[in-house]
């Protein structure tokens, strides 16, 4: 992932190559191609948007709820480029819009996009907009305009291979500073209108840096940060134990009385945690 500024500081631009990140998510959730694309786009945006935050412990959550068969997409991002996420329904199969063009908008449907930023303040910041198309990049651009009064261009792409693995994934987000001059905005709009889709760029061997240079054609551009982007889940047995403890003595005793091993699955990465009745007794003793 690369961060850059350009046009004398009037523009910020972020770009990421996320093939391995999205492939990890696909394997974790066993997603069908249209869900791989939908979740992969939101994860790619999440990696970039999360990395715009400054604090080590800052957390951003992107949540899409739609009336389409995917139902929802949830992505949590940290400032170091780590993201995790899951779809409401991983096994959606709907016809492509045309050969090679997955119908992400149709899979997501109509609904809302919510962005929550927890910067360690009293109240997390939260903004919500209606979905424009469910294609995700467009929805995020609309979110920036409406909820943050920021002019932006968001481009995201995930290409799924014939063996269903992720062949390409990446994207870029361009943001205008409030003081950006009209002619700068117009020139950038022309540049962006001429950009091929992200998956085409990546298939042609373009990188985050070269995509930034293409968008910023005609302007000075300075790359000021490079950081990894990865699909990482921070779940652990200890966290699962704490969440079981939090259900309270009575319910925990009932689970023990059932005498059965229980299984807790992490929503974000699909990892399974098993607890025997004896282990549950140990948790009860800690209460
Ligand atoms: Zn996990």
py3Dmol code that shows the C-alpha trace and the ligand (Angstrom):
import py3Dmol

protein = """\
ATOM      1  CA  UNK A   1       0.000   0.000   0.000  1.00  0.00           C
ATOM      2  CA  UNK A   2       1.280   3.461  -0.879  1.00  0.00           C
ATOM      3  CA  UNK A   3       0.321   6.929   0.354  1.00  0.00           C
ATOM      4  CA  UNK A   4       1.072   9.983  -1.763  1.00  0.00           C
ATOM      5  CA  UNK A   5       0.284  13.666  -1.950  1.00  0.00           C
ATOM      6  CA  UNK A   6       0.275  15.770  -5.074  1.00  0.00           C
ATOM      7  CA  UNK A   7      -0.567  19.026  -6.817  1.00  0.00           C
ATOM      8  CA  UNK A   8       1.269  20.998  -4.182  1.00  0.00           C
ATOM      9  CA  UNK A   9      -0.582  19.237  -1.350  1.00  0.00           C
ATOM     10  CA  UNK A  10      -4.071  19.787  -2.790  1.00  0.00           C
ATOM     11  CA  UNK A  11      -4.584  16.052  -3.238  1.00  0.00           C
ATOM     12  CA  UNK A  12      -4.026  12.892  -1.218  1.00  0.00           C
ATOM     13  CA  UNK A  13      -3.939   9.574  -2.995  1.00  0.00           C
ATOM     14  CA  UNK A  14      -3.744   6.056  -1.639  1.00  0.00           C
ATOM     15  CA  UNK A  15      -3.271   2.881  -3.668  1.00  0.00           C
ATOM     16  CA  UNK A  16      -3.039  -0.772  -2.736  1.00  0.00           C
ATOM     17  CA  UNK A  17      -2.335  -4.159  -4.248  1.00  0.00           C
ATOM     18  CA  UNK A  18      -4.357  -6.676  -2.260  1.00  0.00           C
ATOM     19  CA  UNK A  19      -4.355  -9.957  -4.162  1.00  0.00           C
ATOM     20  CA  UNK A  20      -2.924 -12.020  -1.291  1.00  0.00           C
ATOM     21  CA  UNK A  21      -5.074 -10.242   1.286  1.00  0.00           C
ATOM     22  CA  UNK A  22      -8.287 -10.972  -0.617  1.00  0.00           C
ATOM     23  CA  UNK A  23      -7.221 -14.549  -1.356  1.00  0.00           C
ATOM     24  CA  UNK A  24      -6.761 -15.119   2.393  1.00  0.00           C
ATOM     25  CA  UNK A  25     -10.283 -13.827   2.977  1.00  0.00           C
ATOM     26  CA  UNK A  26     -11.652 -16.057   0.232  1.00  0.00           C
ATOM     27  CA  UNK A  27     -10.047 -19.130   1.789  1.00  0.00           C
ATOM     28  CA  UNK A  28     -11.154 -18.165   5.324  1.00  0.00           C
ATOM     29  CA  UNK A  29     -14.798 -17.781   4.295  1.00  0.00           C
ATOM     30  CA  UNK A  30     -14.961 -20.117   1.283  1.00  0.00           C
ATOM     31  CA  UNK A  31     -16.658 -17.373  -0.734  1.00  0.00           C
ATOM     32  CA  UNK A  32     -18.168 -17.766  -4.180  1.00  0.00           C
ATOM     33  CA  UNK A  33     -16.764 -15.404  -6.876  1.00  0.00           C
ATOM     34  CA  UNK A  34     -19.316 -12.604  -6.533  1.00  0.00           C
ATOM     35  CA  UNK A  35     -18.856 -12.579  -2.744  1.00  0.00           C
ATOM     36  CA  UNK A  36     -15.063 -12.754  -3.154  1.00  0.00           C
ATOM     37  CA  UNK A  37     -15.334  -9.618  -5.280  1.00  0.00           C
ATOM     38  CA  UNK A  38     -17.743  -7.805  -2.952  1.00  0.00           C
ATOM     39  CA  UNK A  39     -15.825  -8.572   0.249  1.00  0.00           C
ATOM     40  CA  UNK A  40     -12.487  -8.086  -1.522  1.00  0.00           C
ATOM     41  CA  UNK A  41     -13.438  -4.596  -2.675  1.00  0.00           C
ATOM     42  CA  UNK A  42     -14.548  -3.593   0.812  1.00  0.00           C
ATOM     43  CA  UNK A  43     -11.415  -5.118   2.386  1.00  0.00           C
ATOM     44  CA  UNK A  44      -9.218  -3.244  -0.099  1.00  0.00           C
ATOM     45  CA  UNK A  45     -10.965   0.039   0.689  1.00  0.00           C
ATOM     46  CA  UNK A  46     -10.791  -0.781   4.395  1.00  0.00           C
ATOM     47  CA  UNK A  47      -7.036  -1.332   4.262  1.00  0.00           C
ATOM     48  CA  UNK A  48      -6.560   2.112   2.678  1.00  0.00           C
ATOM     49  CA  UNK A  49      -9.125   3.936   4.824  1.00  0.00           C
ATOM     50  CA  UNK A  50      -7.829   2.331   8.018  1.00  0.00           C
ATOM     51  CA  UNK A  51      -4.287   3.383   7.206  1.00  0.00           C
ATOM     52  CA  UNK A  52      -5.443   7.028   6.996  1.00  0.00           C
ATOM     53  CA  UNK A  53      -5.973   6.906  10.780  1.00  0.00           C
ATOM     54  CA  UNK A  54      -3.045   7.924  12.921  1.00  0.00           C
ATOM     55  CA  UNK A  55      -3.266   6.065  16.241  1.00  0.00           C
ATOM     56  CA  UNK A  56      -1.941   2.569  16.818  1.00  0.00           C
ATOM     57  CA  UNK A  57      -5.195   1.532  18.506  1.00  0.00           C
ATOM     58  CA  UNK A  58      -7.580   3.319  16.142  1.00  0.00           C
ATOM     59  CA  UNK A  59     -10.160   0.991  14.607  1.00  0.00           C
ATOM     60  CA  UNK A  60     -12.415   1.557  11.636  1.00  0.00           C
ATOM     61  CA  UNK A  61     -15.428  -0.560  10.815  1.00  0.00           C
ATOM     62  CA  UNK A  62     -17.117  -0.509   7.412  1.00  0.00           C
ATOM     63  CA  UNK A  63     -20.520  -2.142   7.317  1.00  0.00           C
ATOM     64  CA  UNK A  64     -22.761  -2.659   4.343  1.00  0.00           C
ATOM     65  CA  UNK A  65     -26.268  -3.937   4.858  1.00  0.00           C
ATOM     66  CA  UNK A  66     -28.248  -4.709   1.743  1.00  0.00           C
ATOM     67  CA  UNK A  67     -31.404  -6.472   0.623  1.00  0.00           C
ATOM     68  CA  UNK A  68     -29.447  -8.589  -1.876  1.00  0.00           C
ATOM     69  CA  UNK A  69     -28.450 -12.221  -1.264  1.00  0.00           C
ATOM     70  CA  UNK A  70     -25.078 -11.324   0.355  1.00  0.00           C
ATOM     71  CA  UNK A  71     -27.107  -9.578   3.122  1.00  0.00           C
ATOM     72  CA  UNK A  72     -24.151  -7.779   4.676  1.00  0.00           C
ATOM     73  CA  UNK A  73     -20.417  -7.163   4.555  1.00  0.00           C
ATOM     74  CA  UNK A  74     -18.392  -6.203   7.607  1.00  0.00           C
ATOM     75  CA  UNK A  75     -14.782  -5.065   7.532  1.00  0.00           C
ATOM     76  CA  UNK A  76     -12.637  -3.915  10.439  1.00  0.00           C
ATOM     77  CA  UNK A  77      -9.409  -2.082   9.698  1.00  0.00           C
ATOM     78  CA  UNK A  78      -6.495  -0.838  11.755  1.00  0.00           C
ATOM     79  CA  UNK A  79      -4.039   1.928  11.040  1.00  0.00           C
ATOM     80  CA  UNK A  80      -1.192  -0.514  10.314  1.00  0.00           C
ATOM     81  CA  UNK A  81      -2.870  -1.907   7.187  1.00  0.00           C
ATOM     82  CA  UNK A  82      -4.350  -4.999   8.849  1.00  0.00           C
ATOM     83  CA  UNK A  83      -7.938  -5.757   7.924  1.00  0.00           C
ATOM     84  CA  UNK A  84     -10.398  -8.534   8.630  1.00  0.00           C
ATOM     85  CA  UNK A  85     -13.936  -9.021   7.439  1.00  0.00           C
ATOM     86  CA  UNK A  86     -16.766 -11.365   6.651  1.00  0.00           C
ATOM     87  CA  UNK A  87     -19.843 -11.586   4.454  1.00  0.00           C
ATOM     88  CA  UNK A  88     -23.342 -12.210   5.784  1.00  0.00           C
ATOM     89  CA  UNK A  89     -23.749 -15.007   3.258  1.00  0.00           C
ATOM     90  CA  UNK A  90     -20.566 -16.430   1.662  1.00  0.00           C
ATOM     91  CA  UNK A  91     -22.235 -18.728  -0.892  1.00  0.00           C
ATOM     92  CA  UNK A  92     -24.103 -16.496  -3.317  1.00  0.00           C
ATOM     93  CA  UNK A  93     -24.315 -17.420  -6.937  1.00  0.00           C
ATOM     94  CA  UNK A  94     -26.006 -14.940  -9.272  1.00  0.00           C
ATOM     95  CA  UNK A  95     -25.477 -14.533 -13.022  1.00  0.00           C
ATOM     96  CA  UNK A  96     -22.730 -12.111 -14.096  1.00  0.00           C
ATOM     97  CA  UNK A  97     -23.727  -8.771 -15.647  1.00  0.00           C
ATOM     98  CA  UNK A  98     -21.819  -9.847 -18.724  1.00  0.00           C
ATOM     99  CA  UNK A  99     -19.046 -12.401 -19.267  1.00  0.00           C
ATOM    100  CA  UNK A 100     -16.227 -11.588 -16.850  1.00  0.00           C
ATOM    101  CA  UNK A 101     -18.215  -8.916 -14.979  1.00  0.00           C
ATOM    102  CA  UNK A 102     -19.504 -10.156 -11.628  1.00  0.00           C
ATOM    103  CA  UNK A 103     -22.766  -8.612 -10.450  1.00  0.00           C
ATOM    104  CA  UNK A 104     -21.589  -7.216  -7.104  1.00  0.00           C
ATOM    105  CA  UNK A 105     -24.315  -4.558  -7.053  1.00  0.00           C
ATOM    106  CA  UNK A 106     -26.979  -7.199  -7.549  1.00  0.00           C
ATOM    107  CA  UNK A 107     -25.510  -9.401  -4.821  1.00  0.00           C
ATOM    108  CA  UNK A 108     -25.421  -6.501  -2.334  1.00  0.00           C
ATOM    109  CA  UNK A 109     -28.720  -4.883  -3.305  1.00  0.00           C
ATOM    110  CA  UNK A 110     -30.187  -1.696  -1.865  1.00  0.00           C
ATOM    111  CA  UNK A 111     -29.268  -0.653   1.644  1.00  0.00           C
ATOM    112  CA  UNK A 112     -26.833   1.355   3.693  1.00  0.00           C
ATOM    113  CA  UNK A 113     -23.112   1.865   4.181  1.00  0.00           C
ATOM    114  CA  UNK A 114     -21.947   2.763   7.666  1.00  0.00           C
ATOM    115  CA  UNK A 115     -18.439   3.852   8.616  1.00  0.00           C
ATOM    116  CA  UNK A 116     -17.479   3.812  12.293  1.00  0.00           C
ATOM    117  CA  UNK A 117     -14.188   5.246  13.455  1.00  0.00           C
ATOM    118  CA  UNK A 118     -13.113   4.434  16.994  1.00  0.00           C
ATOM    119  CA  UNK A 119     -10.227   6.761  17.742  1.00  0.00           C
ATOM    120  CA  UNK A 120     -10.214   6.037  21.469  1.00  0.00           C
ATOM    121  CA  UNK A 121     -12.420   9.054  22.210  1.00  0.00           C
ATOM    122  CA  UNK A 122     -15.554   8.903  24.341  1.00  0.00           C
ATOM    123  CA  UNK A 123     -17.841   8.325  21.384  1.00  0.00           C
ATOM    124  CA  UNK A 124     -16.845   6.607  18.169  1.00  0.00           C
ATOM    125  CA  UNK A 125     -17.508   8.690  15.075  1.00  0.00           C
ATOM    126  CA  UNK A 126     -20.167   7.145  12.861  1.00  0.00           C
ATOM    127  CA  UNK A 127     -21.583   8.124   9.466  1.00  0.00           C
ATOM    128  CA  UNK A 128     -24.115   6.348   7.331  1.00  0.00           C
ATOM    129  CA  UNK A 129     -25.390   6.766   3.763  1.00  0.00           C
ATOM    130  CA  UNK A 130     -27.740   4.907   1.452  1.00  0.00           C
ATOM    131  CA  UNK A 131     -26.016   2.704  -1.091  1.00  0.00           C
ATOM    132  CA  UNK A 132     -25.813   4.222  -4.574  1.00  0.00           C
ATOM    133  CA  UNK A 133     -25.242   1.029  -6.545  1.00  0.00           C
ATOM    134  CA  UNK A 134     -23.907  -1.604  -4.150  1.00  0.00           C
ATOM    135  CA  UNK A 135     -20.782  -1.752  -6.321  1.00  0.00           C
ATOM    136  CA  UNK A 136     -18.881  -0.454  -3.255  1.00  0.00           C
ATOM    137  CA  UNK A 137     -16.382   1.984  -4.832  1.00  0.00           C
ATOM    138  CA  UNK A 138     -19.220   4.289  -5.905  1.00  0.00           C
ATOM    139  CA  UNK A 139     -20.877   3.911  -2.522  1.00  0.00           C
ATOM    140  CA  UNK A 140     -17.704   4.914  -0.694  1.00  0.00           C
ATOM    141  CA  UNK A 141     -17.211   7.924  -2.937  1.00  0.00           C
ATOM    142  CA  UNK A 142     -20.778   8.993  -2.163  1.00  0.00           C
ATOM    143  CA  UNK A 143     -20.113   8.462   1.540  1.00  0.00           C
ATOM    144  CA  UNK A 144     -17.094  10.770   1.377  1.00  0.00           C
ATOM    145  CA  UNK A 145     -19.112  13.462  -0.408  1.00  0.00           C
ATOM    146  CA  UNK A 146     -22.165  13.334   1.855  1.00  0.00           C
ATOM    147  CA  UNK A 147     -20.843  12.324   5.233  1.00  0.00           C
ATOM    148  CA  UNK A 148     -17.390  13.892   5.212  1.00  0.00           C
ATOM    149  CA  UNK A 149     -17.827  16.690   2.654  1.00  0.00           C
ATOM    150  CA  UNK A 150     -14.734  15.403   0.866  1.00  0.00           C
ATOM    151  CA  UNK A 151     -14.447  15.226  -2.899  1.00  0.00           C
ATOM    152  CA  UNK A 152     -13.009  11.857  -3.772  1.00  0.00           C
ATOM    153  CA  UNK A 153     -12.610   9.194  -6.403  1.00  0.00           C
ATOM    154  CA  UNK A 154     -12.628   5.562  -5.321  1.00  0.00           C
ATOM    155  CA  UNK A 155     -11.671   2.714  -7.655  1.00  0.00           C
ATOM    156  CA  UNK A 156     -11.612  -0.906  -6.502  1.00  0.00           C
ATOM    157  CA  UNK A 157     -11.202  -4.143  -8.399  1.00  0.00           C
ATOM    158  CA  UNK A 158     -11.115  -7.869  -7.730  1.00  0.00           C
ATOM    159  CA  UNK A 159     -10.566 -10.348 -10.555  1.00  0.00           C
ATOM    160  CA  UNK A 160     -11.469 -13.957  -9.802  1.00  0.00           C
ATOM    161  CA  UNK A 161      -9.620 -16.618 -11.783  1.00  0.00           C
ATOM    162  CA  UNK A 162     -11.205 -19.630 -13.495  1.00  0.00           C
ATOM    163  CA  UNK A 163     -10.085 -21.838 -10.558  1.00  0.00           C
ATOM    164  CA  UNK A 164     -12.006 -19.391  -8.274  1.00  0.00           C
ATOM    165  CA  UNK A 165      -8.826 -18.071  -6.616  1.00  0.00           C
ATOM    166  CA  UNK A 166      -8.117 -14.352  -6.587  1.00  0.00           C
ATOM    167  CA  UNK A 167      -6.162 -13.390  -9.686  1.00  0.00           C
ATOM    168  CA  UNK A 168      -5.919  -9.637  -9.072  1.00  0.00           C
ATOM    169  CA  UNK A 169      -7.102  -7.215  -6.429  1.00  0.00           C
ATOM    170  CA  UNK A 170      -6.375  -3.639  -5.597  1.00  0.00           C
ATOM    171  CA  UNK A 171      -7.559  -0.087  -5.864  1.00  0.00           C
ATOM    172  CA  UNK A 172      -6.980   3.560  -5.188  1.00  0.00           C
ATOM    173  CA  UNK A 173      -8.649   6.398  -3.308  1.00  0.00           C
ATOM    174  CA  UNK A 174      -8.057  10.003  -4.274  1.00  0.00           C
ATOM    175  CA  UNK A 175      -9.133  12.790  -1.948  1.00  0.00           C
ATOM    176  CA  UNK A 176      -9.288  16.491  -2.653  1.00  0.00           C
ATOM    177  CA  UNK A 177      -8.227  18.811   0.118  1.00  0.00           C
ATOM    178  CA  UNK A 178     -10.882  21.458   0.889  1.00  0.00           C
ATOM    179  CA  UNK A 179      -8.701  24.155  -0.698  1.00  0.00           C
ATOM    180  CA  UNK A 180      -8.134  22.264  -3.986  1.00  0.00           C
ATOM    181  CA  UNK A 181      -8.361  24.625  -6.966  1.00  0.00           C
ATOM    182  CA  UNK A 182     -11.062  24.178  -9.574  1.00  0.00           C
ATOM    183  CA  UNK A 183      -8.618  23.580 -12.423  1.00  0.00           C
ATOM    184  CA  UNK A 184      -6.803  20.887 -10.428  1.00  0.00           C
ATOM    185  CA  UNK A 185     -10.109  19.135  -9.761  1.00  0.00           C
ATOM    186  CA  UNK A 186     -11.111  19.346 -13.421  1.00  0.00           C
ATOM    187  CA  UNK A 187      -7.822  17.938 -14.655  1.00  0.00           C
ATOM    188  CA  UNK A 188      -7.972  15.073 -12.162  1.00  0.00           C
ATOM    189  CA  UNK A 189     -11.551  14.315 -13.172  1.00  0.00           C
ATOM    190  CA  UNK A 190     -10.363  14.033 -16.783  1.00  0.00           C
ATOM    191  CA  UNK A 191      -7.453  11.797 -15.742  1.00  0.00           C
ATOM    192  CA  UNK A 192      -9.759   9.518 -13.775  1.00  0.00           C
ATOM    193  CA  UNK A 193     -12.307   9.314 -16.579  1.00  0.00           C
ATOM    194  CA  UNK A 194      -9.516   7.933 -18.771  1.00  0.00           C
ATOM    195  CA  UNK A 195      -8.314   5.329 -16.267  1.00  0.00           C
ATOM    196  CA  UNK A 196      -9.016   1.721 -17.259  1.00  0.00           C
ATOM    197  CA  UNK A 197     -10.659  -0.477 -14.594  1.00  0.00           C
ATOM    198  CA  UNK A 198      -8.357  -1.455 -11.717  1.00  0.00           C
ATOM    199  CA  UNK A 199      -8.356  -5.137 -12.687  1.00  0.00           C
ATOM    200  CA  UNK A 200      -7.225  -4.198 -16.218  1.00  0.00           C
ATOM    201  CA  UNK A 201      -4.453  -2.021 -14.795  1.00  0.00           C
ATOM    202  CA  UNK A 202      -3.260  -4.832 -12.532  1.00  0.00           C
ATOM    203  CA  UNK A 203      -3.448  -7.367 -15.367  1.00  0.00           C
ATOM    204  CA  UNK A 204      -1.227  -5.002 -17.330  1.00  0.00           C
ATOM    205  CA  UNK A 205       1.325  -5.169 -14.537  1.00  0.00           C
ATOM    206  CA  UNK A 206       0.635  -1.754 -13.013  1.00  0.00           C
ATOM    207  CA  UNK A 207       1.541  -1.283  -9.350  1.00  0.00           C
ATOM    208  CA  UNK A 208       0.097   0.989  -6.647  1.00  0.00           C
ATOM    209  CA  UNK A 209       2.830   3.503  -7.470  1.00  0.00           C
ATOM    210  CA  UNK A 210       2.277   3.444 -11.208  1.00  0.00           C
ATOM    211  CA  UNK A 211      -1.497   3.727 -10.765  1.00  0.00           C
ATOM    212  CA  UNK A 212      -0.931   6.822  -8.633  1.00  0.00           C
ATOM    213  CA  UNK A 213       1.331   8.325 -11.308  1.00  0.00           C
ATOM    214  CA  UNK A 214      -1.317   7.669 -13.965  1.00  0.00           C
ATOM    215  CA  UNK A 215      -4.080   9.331 -11.924  1.00  0.00           C
ATOM    216  CA  UNK A 216      -1.751  12.241 -11.103  1.00  0.00           C
ATOM    217  CA  UNK A 217      -0.604  12.695 -14.692  1.00  0.00           C
ATOM    218  CA  UNK A 218       0.407  16.328 -15.163  1.00  0.00           C
ATOM    219  CA  UNK A 219       0.975  16.996 -11.443  1.00  0.00           C
ATOM    220  CA  UNK A 220       3.863  16.766  -9.044  1.00  0.00           C
ATOM    221  CA  UNK A 221       3.429  13.700  -6.802  1.00  0.00           C
ATOM    222  CA  UNK A 222       5.291  12.649  -3.702  1.00  0.00           C
ATOM    223  CA  UNK A 223       5.047   9.156  -2.265  1.00  0.00           C
ATOM    224  CA  UNK A 224       5.490   9.605   1.453  1.00  0.00           C
ATOM    225  CA  UNK A 225       4.587   6.246   2.929  1.00  0.00           C
ATOM    226  CA  UNK A 226       4.698   2.563   2.054  1.00  0.00           C
ATOM    227  CA  UNK A 227       3.102  -0.013   4.304  1.00  0.00           C
ATOM    228  CA  UNK A 228       1.869  -3.597   4.107  1.00  0.00           C
ATOM    229  CA  UNK A 229      -1.802  -4.485   3.720  1.00  0.00           C
ATOM    230  CA  UNK A 230      -2.818  -7.861   5.097  1.00  0.00           C
ATOM    231  CA  UNK A 231      -5.788  -9.956   6.178  1.00  0.00           C
ATOM    232  CA  UNK A 232      -5.100 -10.577   9.859  1.00  0.00           C
ATOM    233  CA  UNK A 233      -7.525 -11.702  12.547  1.00  0.00           C
ATOM    234  CA  UNK A 234      -6.702 -10.936  16.159  1.00  0.00           C
ATOM    235  CA  UNK A 235      -8.997 -13.546  17.661  1.00  0.00           C
ATOM    236  CA  UNK A 236      -7.549 -15.870  20.312  1.00  0.00           C
ATOM    237  CA  UNK A 237      -8.636 -18.577  22.721  1.00  0.00           C
ATOM    238  CA  UNK A 238      -8.402 -16.047  25.530  1.00  0.00           C
ATOM    239  CA  UNK A 239     -10.822 -13.666  23.772  1.00  0.00           C
ATOM    240  CA  UNK A 240     -13.252 -16.512  23.175  1.00  0.00           C
ATOM    241  CA  UNK A 241     -13.019 -17.467  26.869  1.00  0.00           C
ATOM    242  CA  UNK A 242     -13.745 -13.892  27.883  1.00  0.00           C
ATOM    243  CA  UNK A 243     -16.789 -13.765  25.597  1.00  0.00           C
ATOM    244  CA  UNK A 244     -18.093 -17.035  27.061  1.00  0.00           C
ATOM    245  CA  UNK A 245     -17.581 -15.711  30.583  1.00  0.00           C
ATOM    246  CA  UNK A 246     -19.521 -12.584  29.631  1.00  0.00           C
ATOM    247  CA  UNK A 247     -22.727 -14.578  29.071  1.00  0.00           C
ATOM    248  CA  UNK A 248     -23.018 -14.972  32.841  1.00  0.00           C
ATOM    249  CA  UNK A 249     -23.114 -17.708  35.499  1.00  0.00           C
ATOM    250  CA  UNK A 250     -26.580 -19.030  34.808  1.00  0.00           C
ATOM    251  CA  UNK A 251     -26.152 -19.609  31.080  1.00  0.00           C
ATOM    252  CA  UNK A 252     -22.661 -20.985  31.589  1.00  0.00           C
ATOM    253  CA  UNK A 253     -23.979 -23.478  34.163  1.00  0.00           C
ATOM    254  CA  UNK A 254     -26.637 -24.565  31.664  1.00  0.00           C
ATOM    255  CA  UNK A 255     -23.975 -25.199  29.033  1.00  0.00           C
ATOM    256  CA  UNK A 256     -21.990 -27.276  31.517  1.00  0.00           C
ATOM    257  CA  UNK A 257     -25.104 -29.229  32.511  1.00  0.00           C
ATOM    258  CA  UNK A 258     -25.730 -30.068  28.859  1.00  0.00           C
ATOM    259  CA  UNK A 259     -22.471 -32.008  29.074  1.00  0.00           C
ATOM    260  CA  UNK A 260     -21.533 -31.303  25.475  1.00  0.00           C
ATOM    261  CA  UNK A 261     -18.449 -29.842  23.910  1.00  0.00           C
ATOM    262  CA  UNK A 262     -19.230 -26.416  22.497  1.00  0.00           C
ATOM    263  CA  UNK A 263     -17.735 -24.816  19.427  1.00  0.00           C
ATOM    264  CA  UNK A 264     -17.274 -21.089  18.958  1.00  0.00           C
ATOM    265  CA  UNK A 265     -16.444 -19.846  15.475  1.00  0.00           C
ATOM    266  CA  UNK A 266     -14.724 -16.528  14.830  1.00  0.00           C
ATOM    267  CA  UNK A 267     -16.930 -14.581  12.426  1.00  0.00           C
ATOM    268  CA  UNK A 268     -13.992 -12.701  10.984  1.00  0.00           C
ATOM    269  CA  UNK A 269     -11.667 -15.571  10.084  1.00  0.00           C
ATOM    270  CA  UNK A 270     -13.752 -18.713  10.485  1.00  0.00           C
ATOM    271  CA  UNK A 271     -11.398 -20.245  13.054  1.00  0.00           C
ATOM    272  CA  UNK A 272     -13.022 -22.826  15.337  1.00  0.00           C
ATOM    273  CA  UNK A 273     -12.535 -22.887  19.092  1.00  0.00           C
ATOM    274  CA  UNK A 274     -13.758 -25.917  21.043  1.00  0.00           C
ATOM    275  CA  UNK A 275     -14.479 -26.043  24.762  1.00  0.00           C
ATOM    276  CA  UNK A 276     -15.126 -29.236  26.733  1.00  0.00           C
ATOM    277  CA  UNK A 277     -17.535 -29.208  29.717  1.00  0.00           C
ATOM    278  CA  UNK A 278     -14.475 -29.405  31.998  1.00  0.00           C
ATOM    279  CA  UNK A 279     -12.981 -26.312  30.378  1.00  0.00           C
ATOM    280  CA  UNK A 280     -16.316 -24.546  30.790  1.00  0.00           C
ATOM    281  CA  UNK A 281     -16.241 -25.473  34.473  1.00  0.00           C
ATOM    282  CA  UNK A 282     -12.844 -23.810  34.675  1.00  0.00           C
ATOM    283  CA  UNK A 283     -14.331 -20.625  33.191  1.00  0.00           C
ATOM    284  CA  UNK A 284     -17.218 -20.739  35.662  1.00  0.00           C
ATOM    285  CA  UNK A 285     -14.714 -21.008  38.508  1.00  0.00           C
ATOM    286  CA  UNK A 286     -13.102 -17.789  37.304  1.00  0.00           C
ATOM    287  CA  UNK A 287     -16.400 -15.893  37.613  1.00  0.00           C
TER     288      UNK A 287
END
"""
ligand_1 = """\
1
ZN
Zn -10.593 -14.746 13.970
"""
view = py3Dmol.view(width=600, height=400)
view.addModel(protein, "pdb")
view.setStyle({"model": 0}, {"cartoon": {"style": "trace"}})
view.addModel(ligand_1, "xyz")
view.setStyle({"model": 1}, {"stick": {}})
view.zoomTo()
view.show()
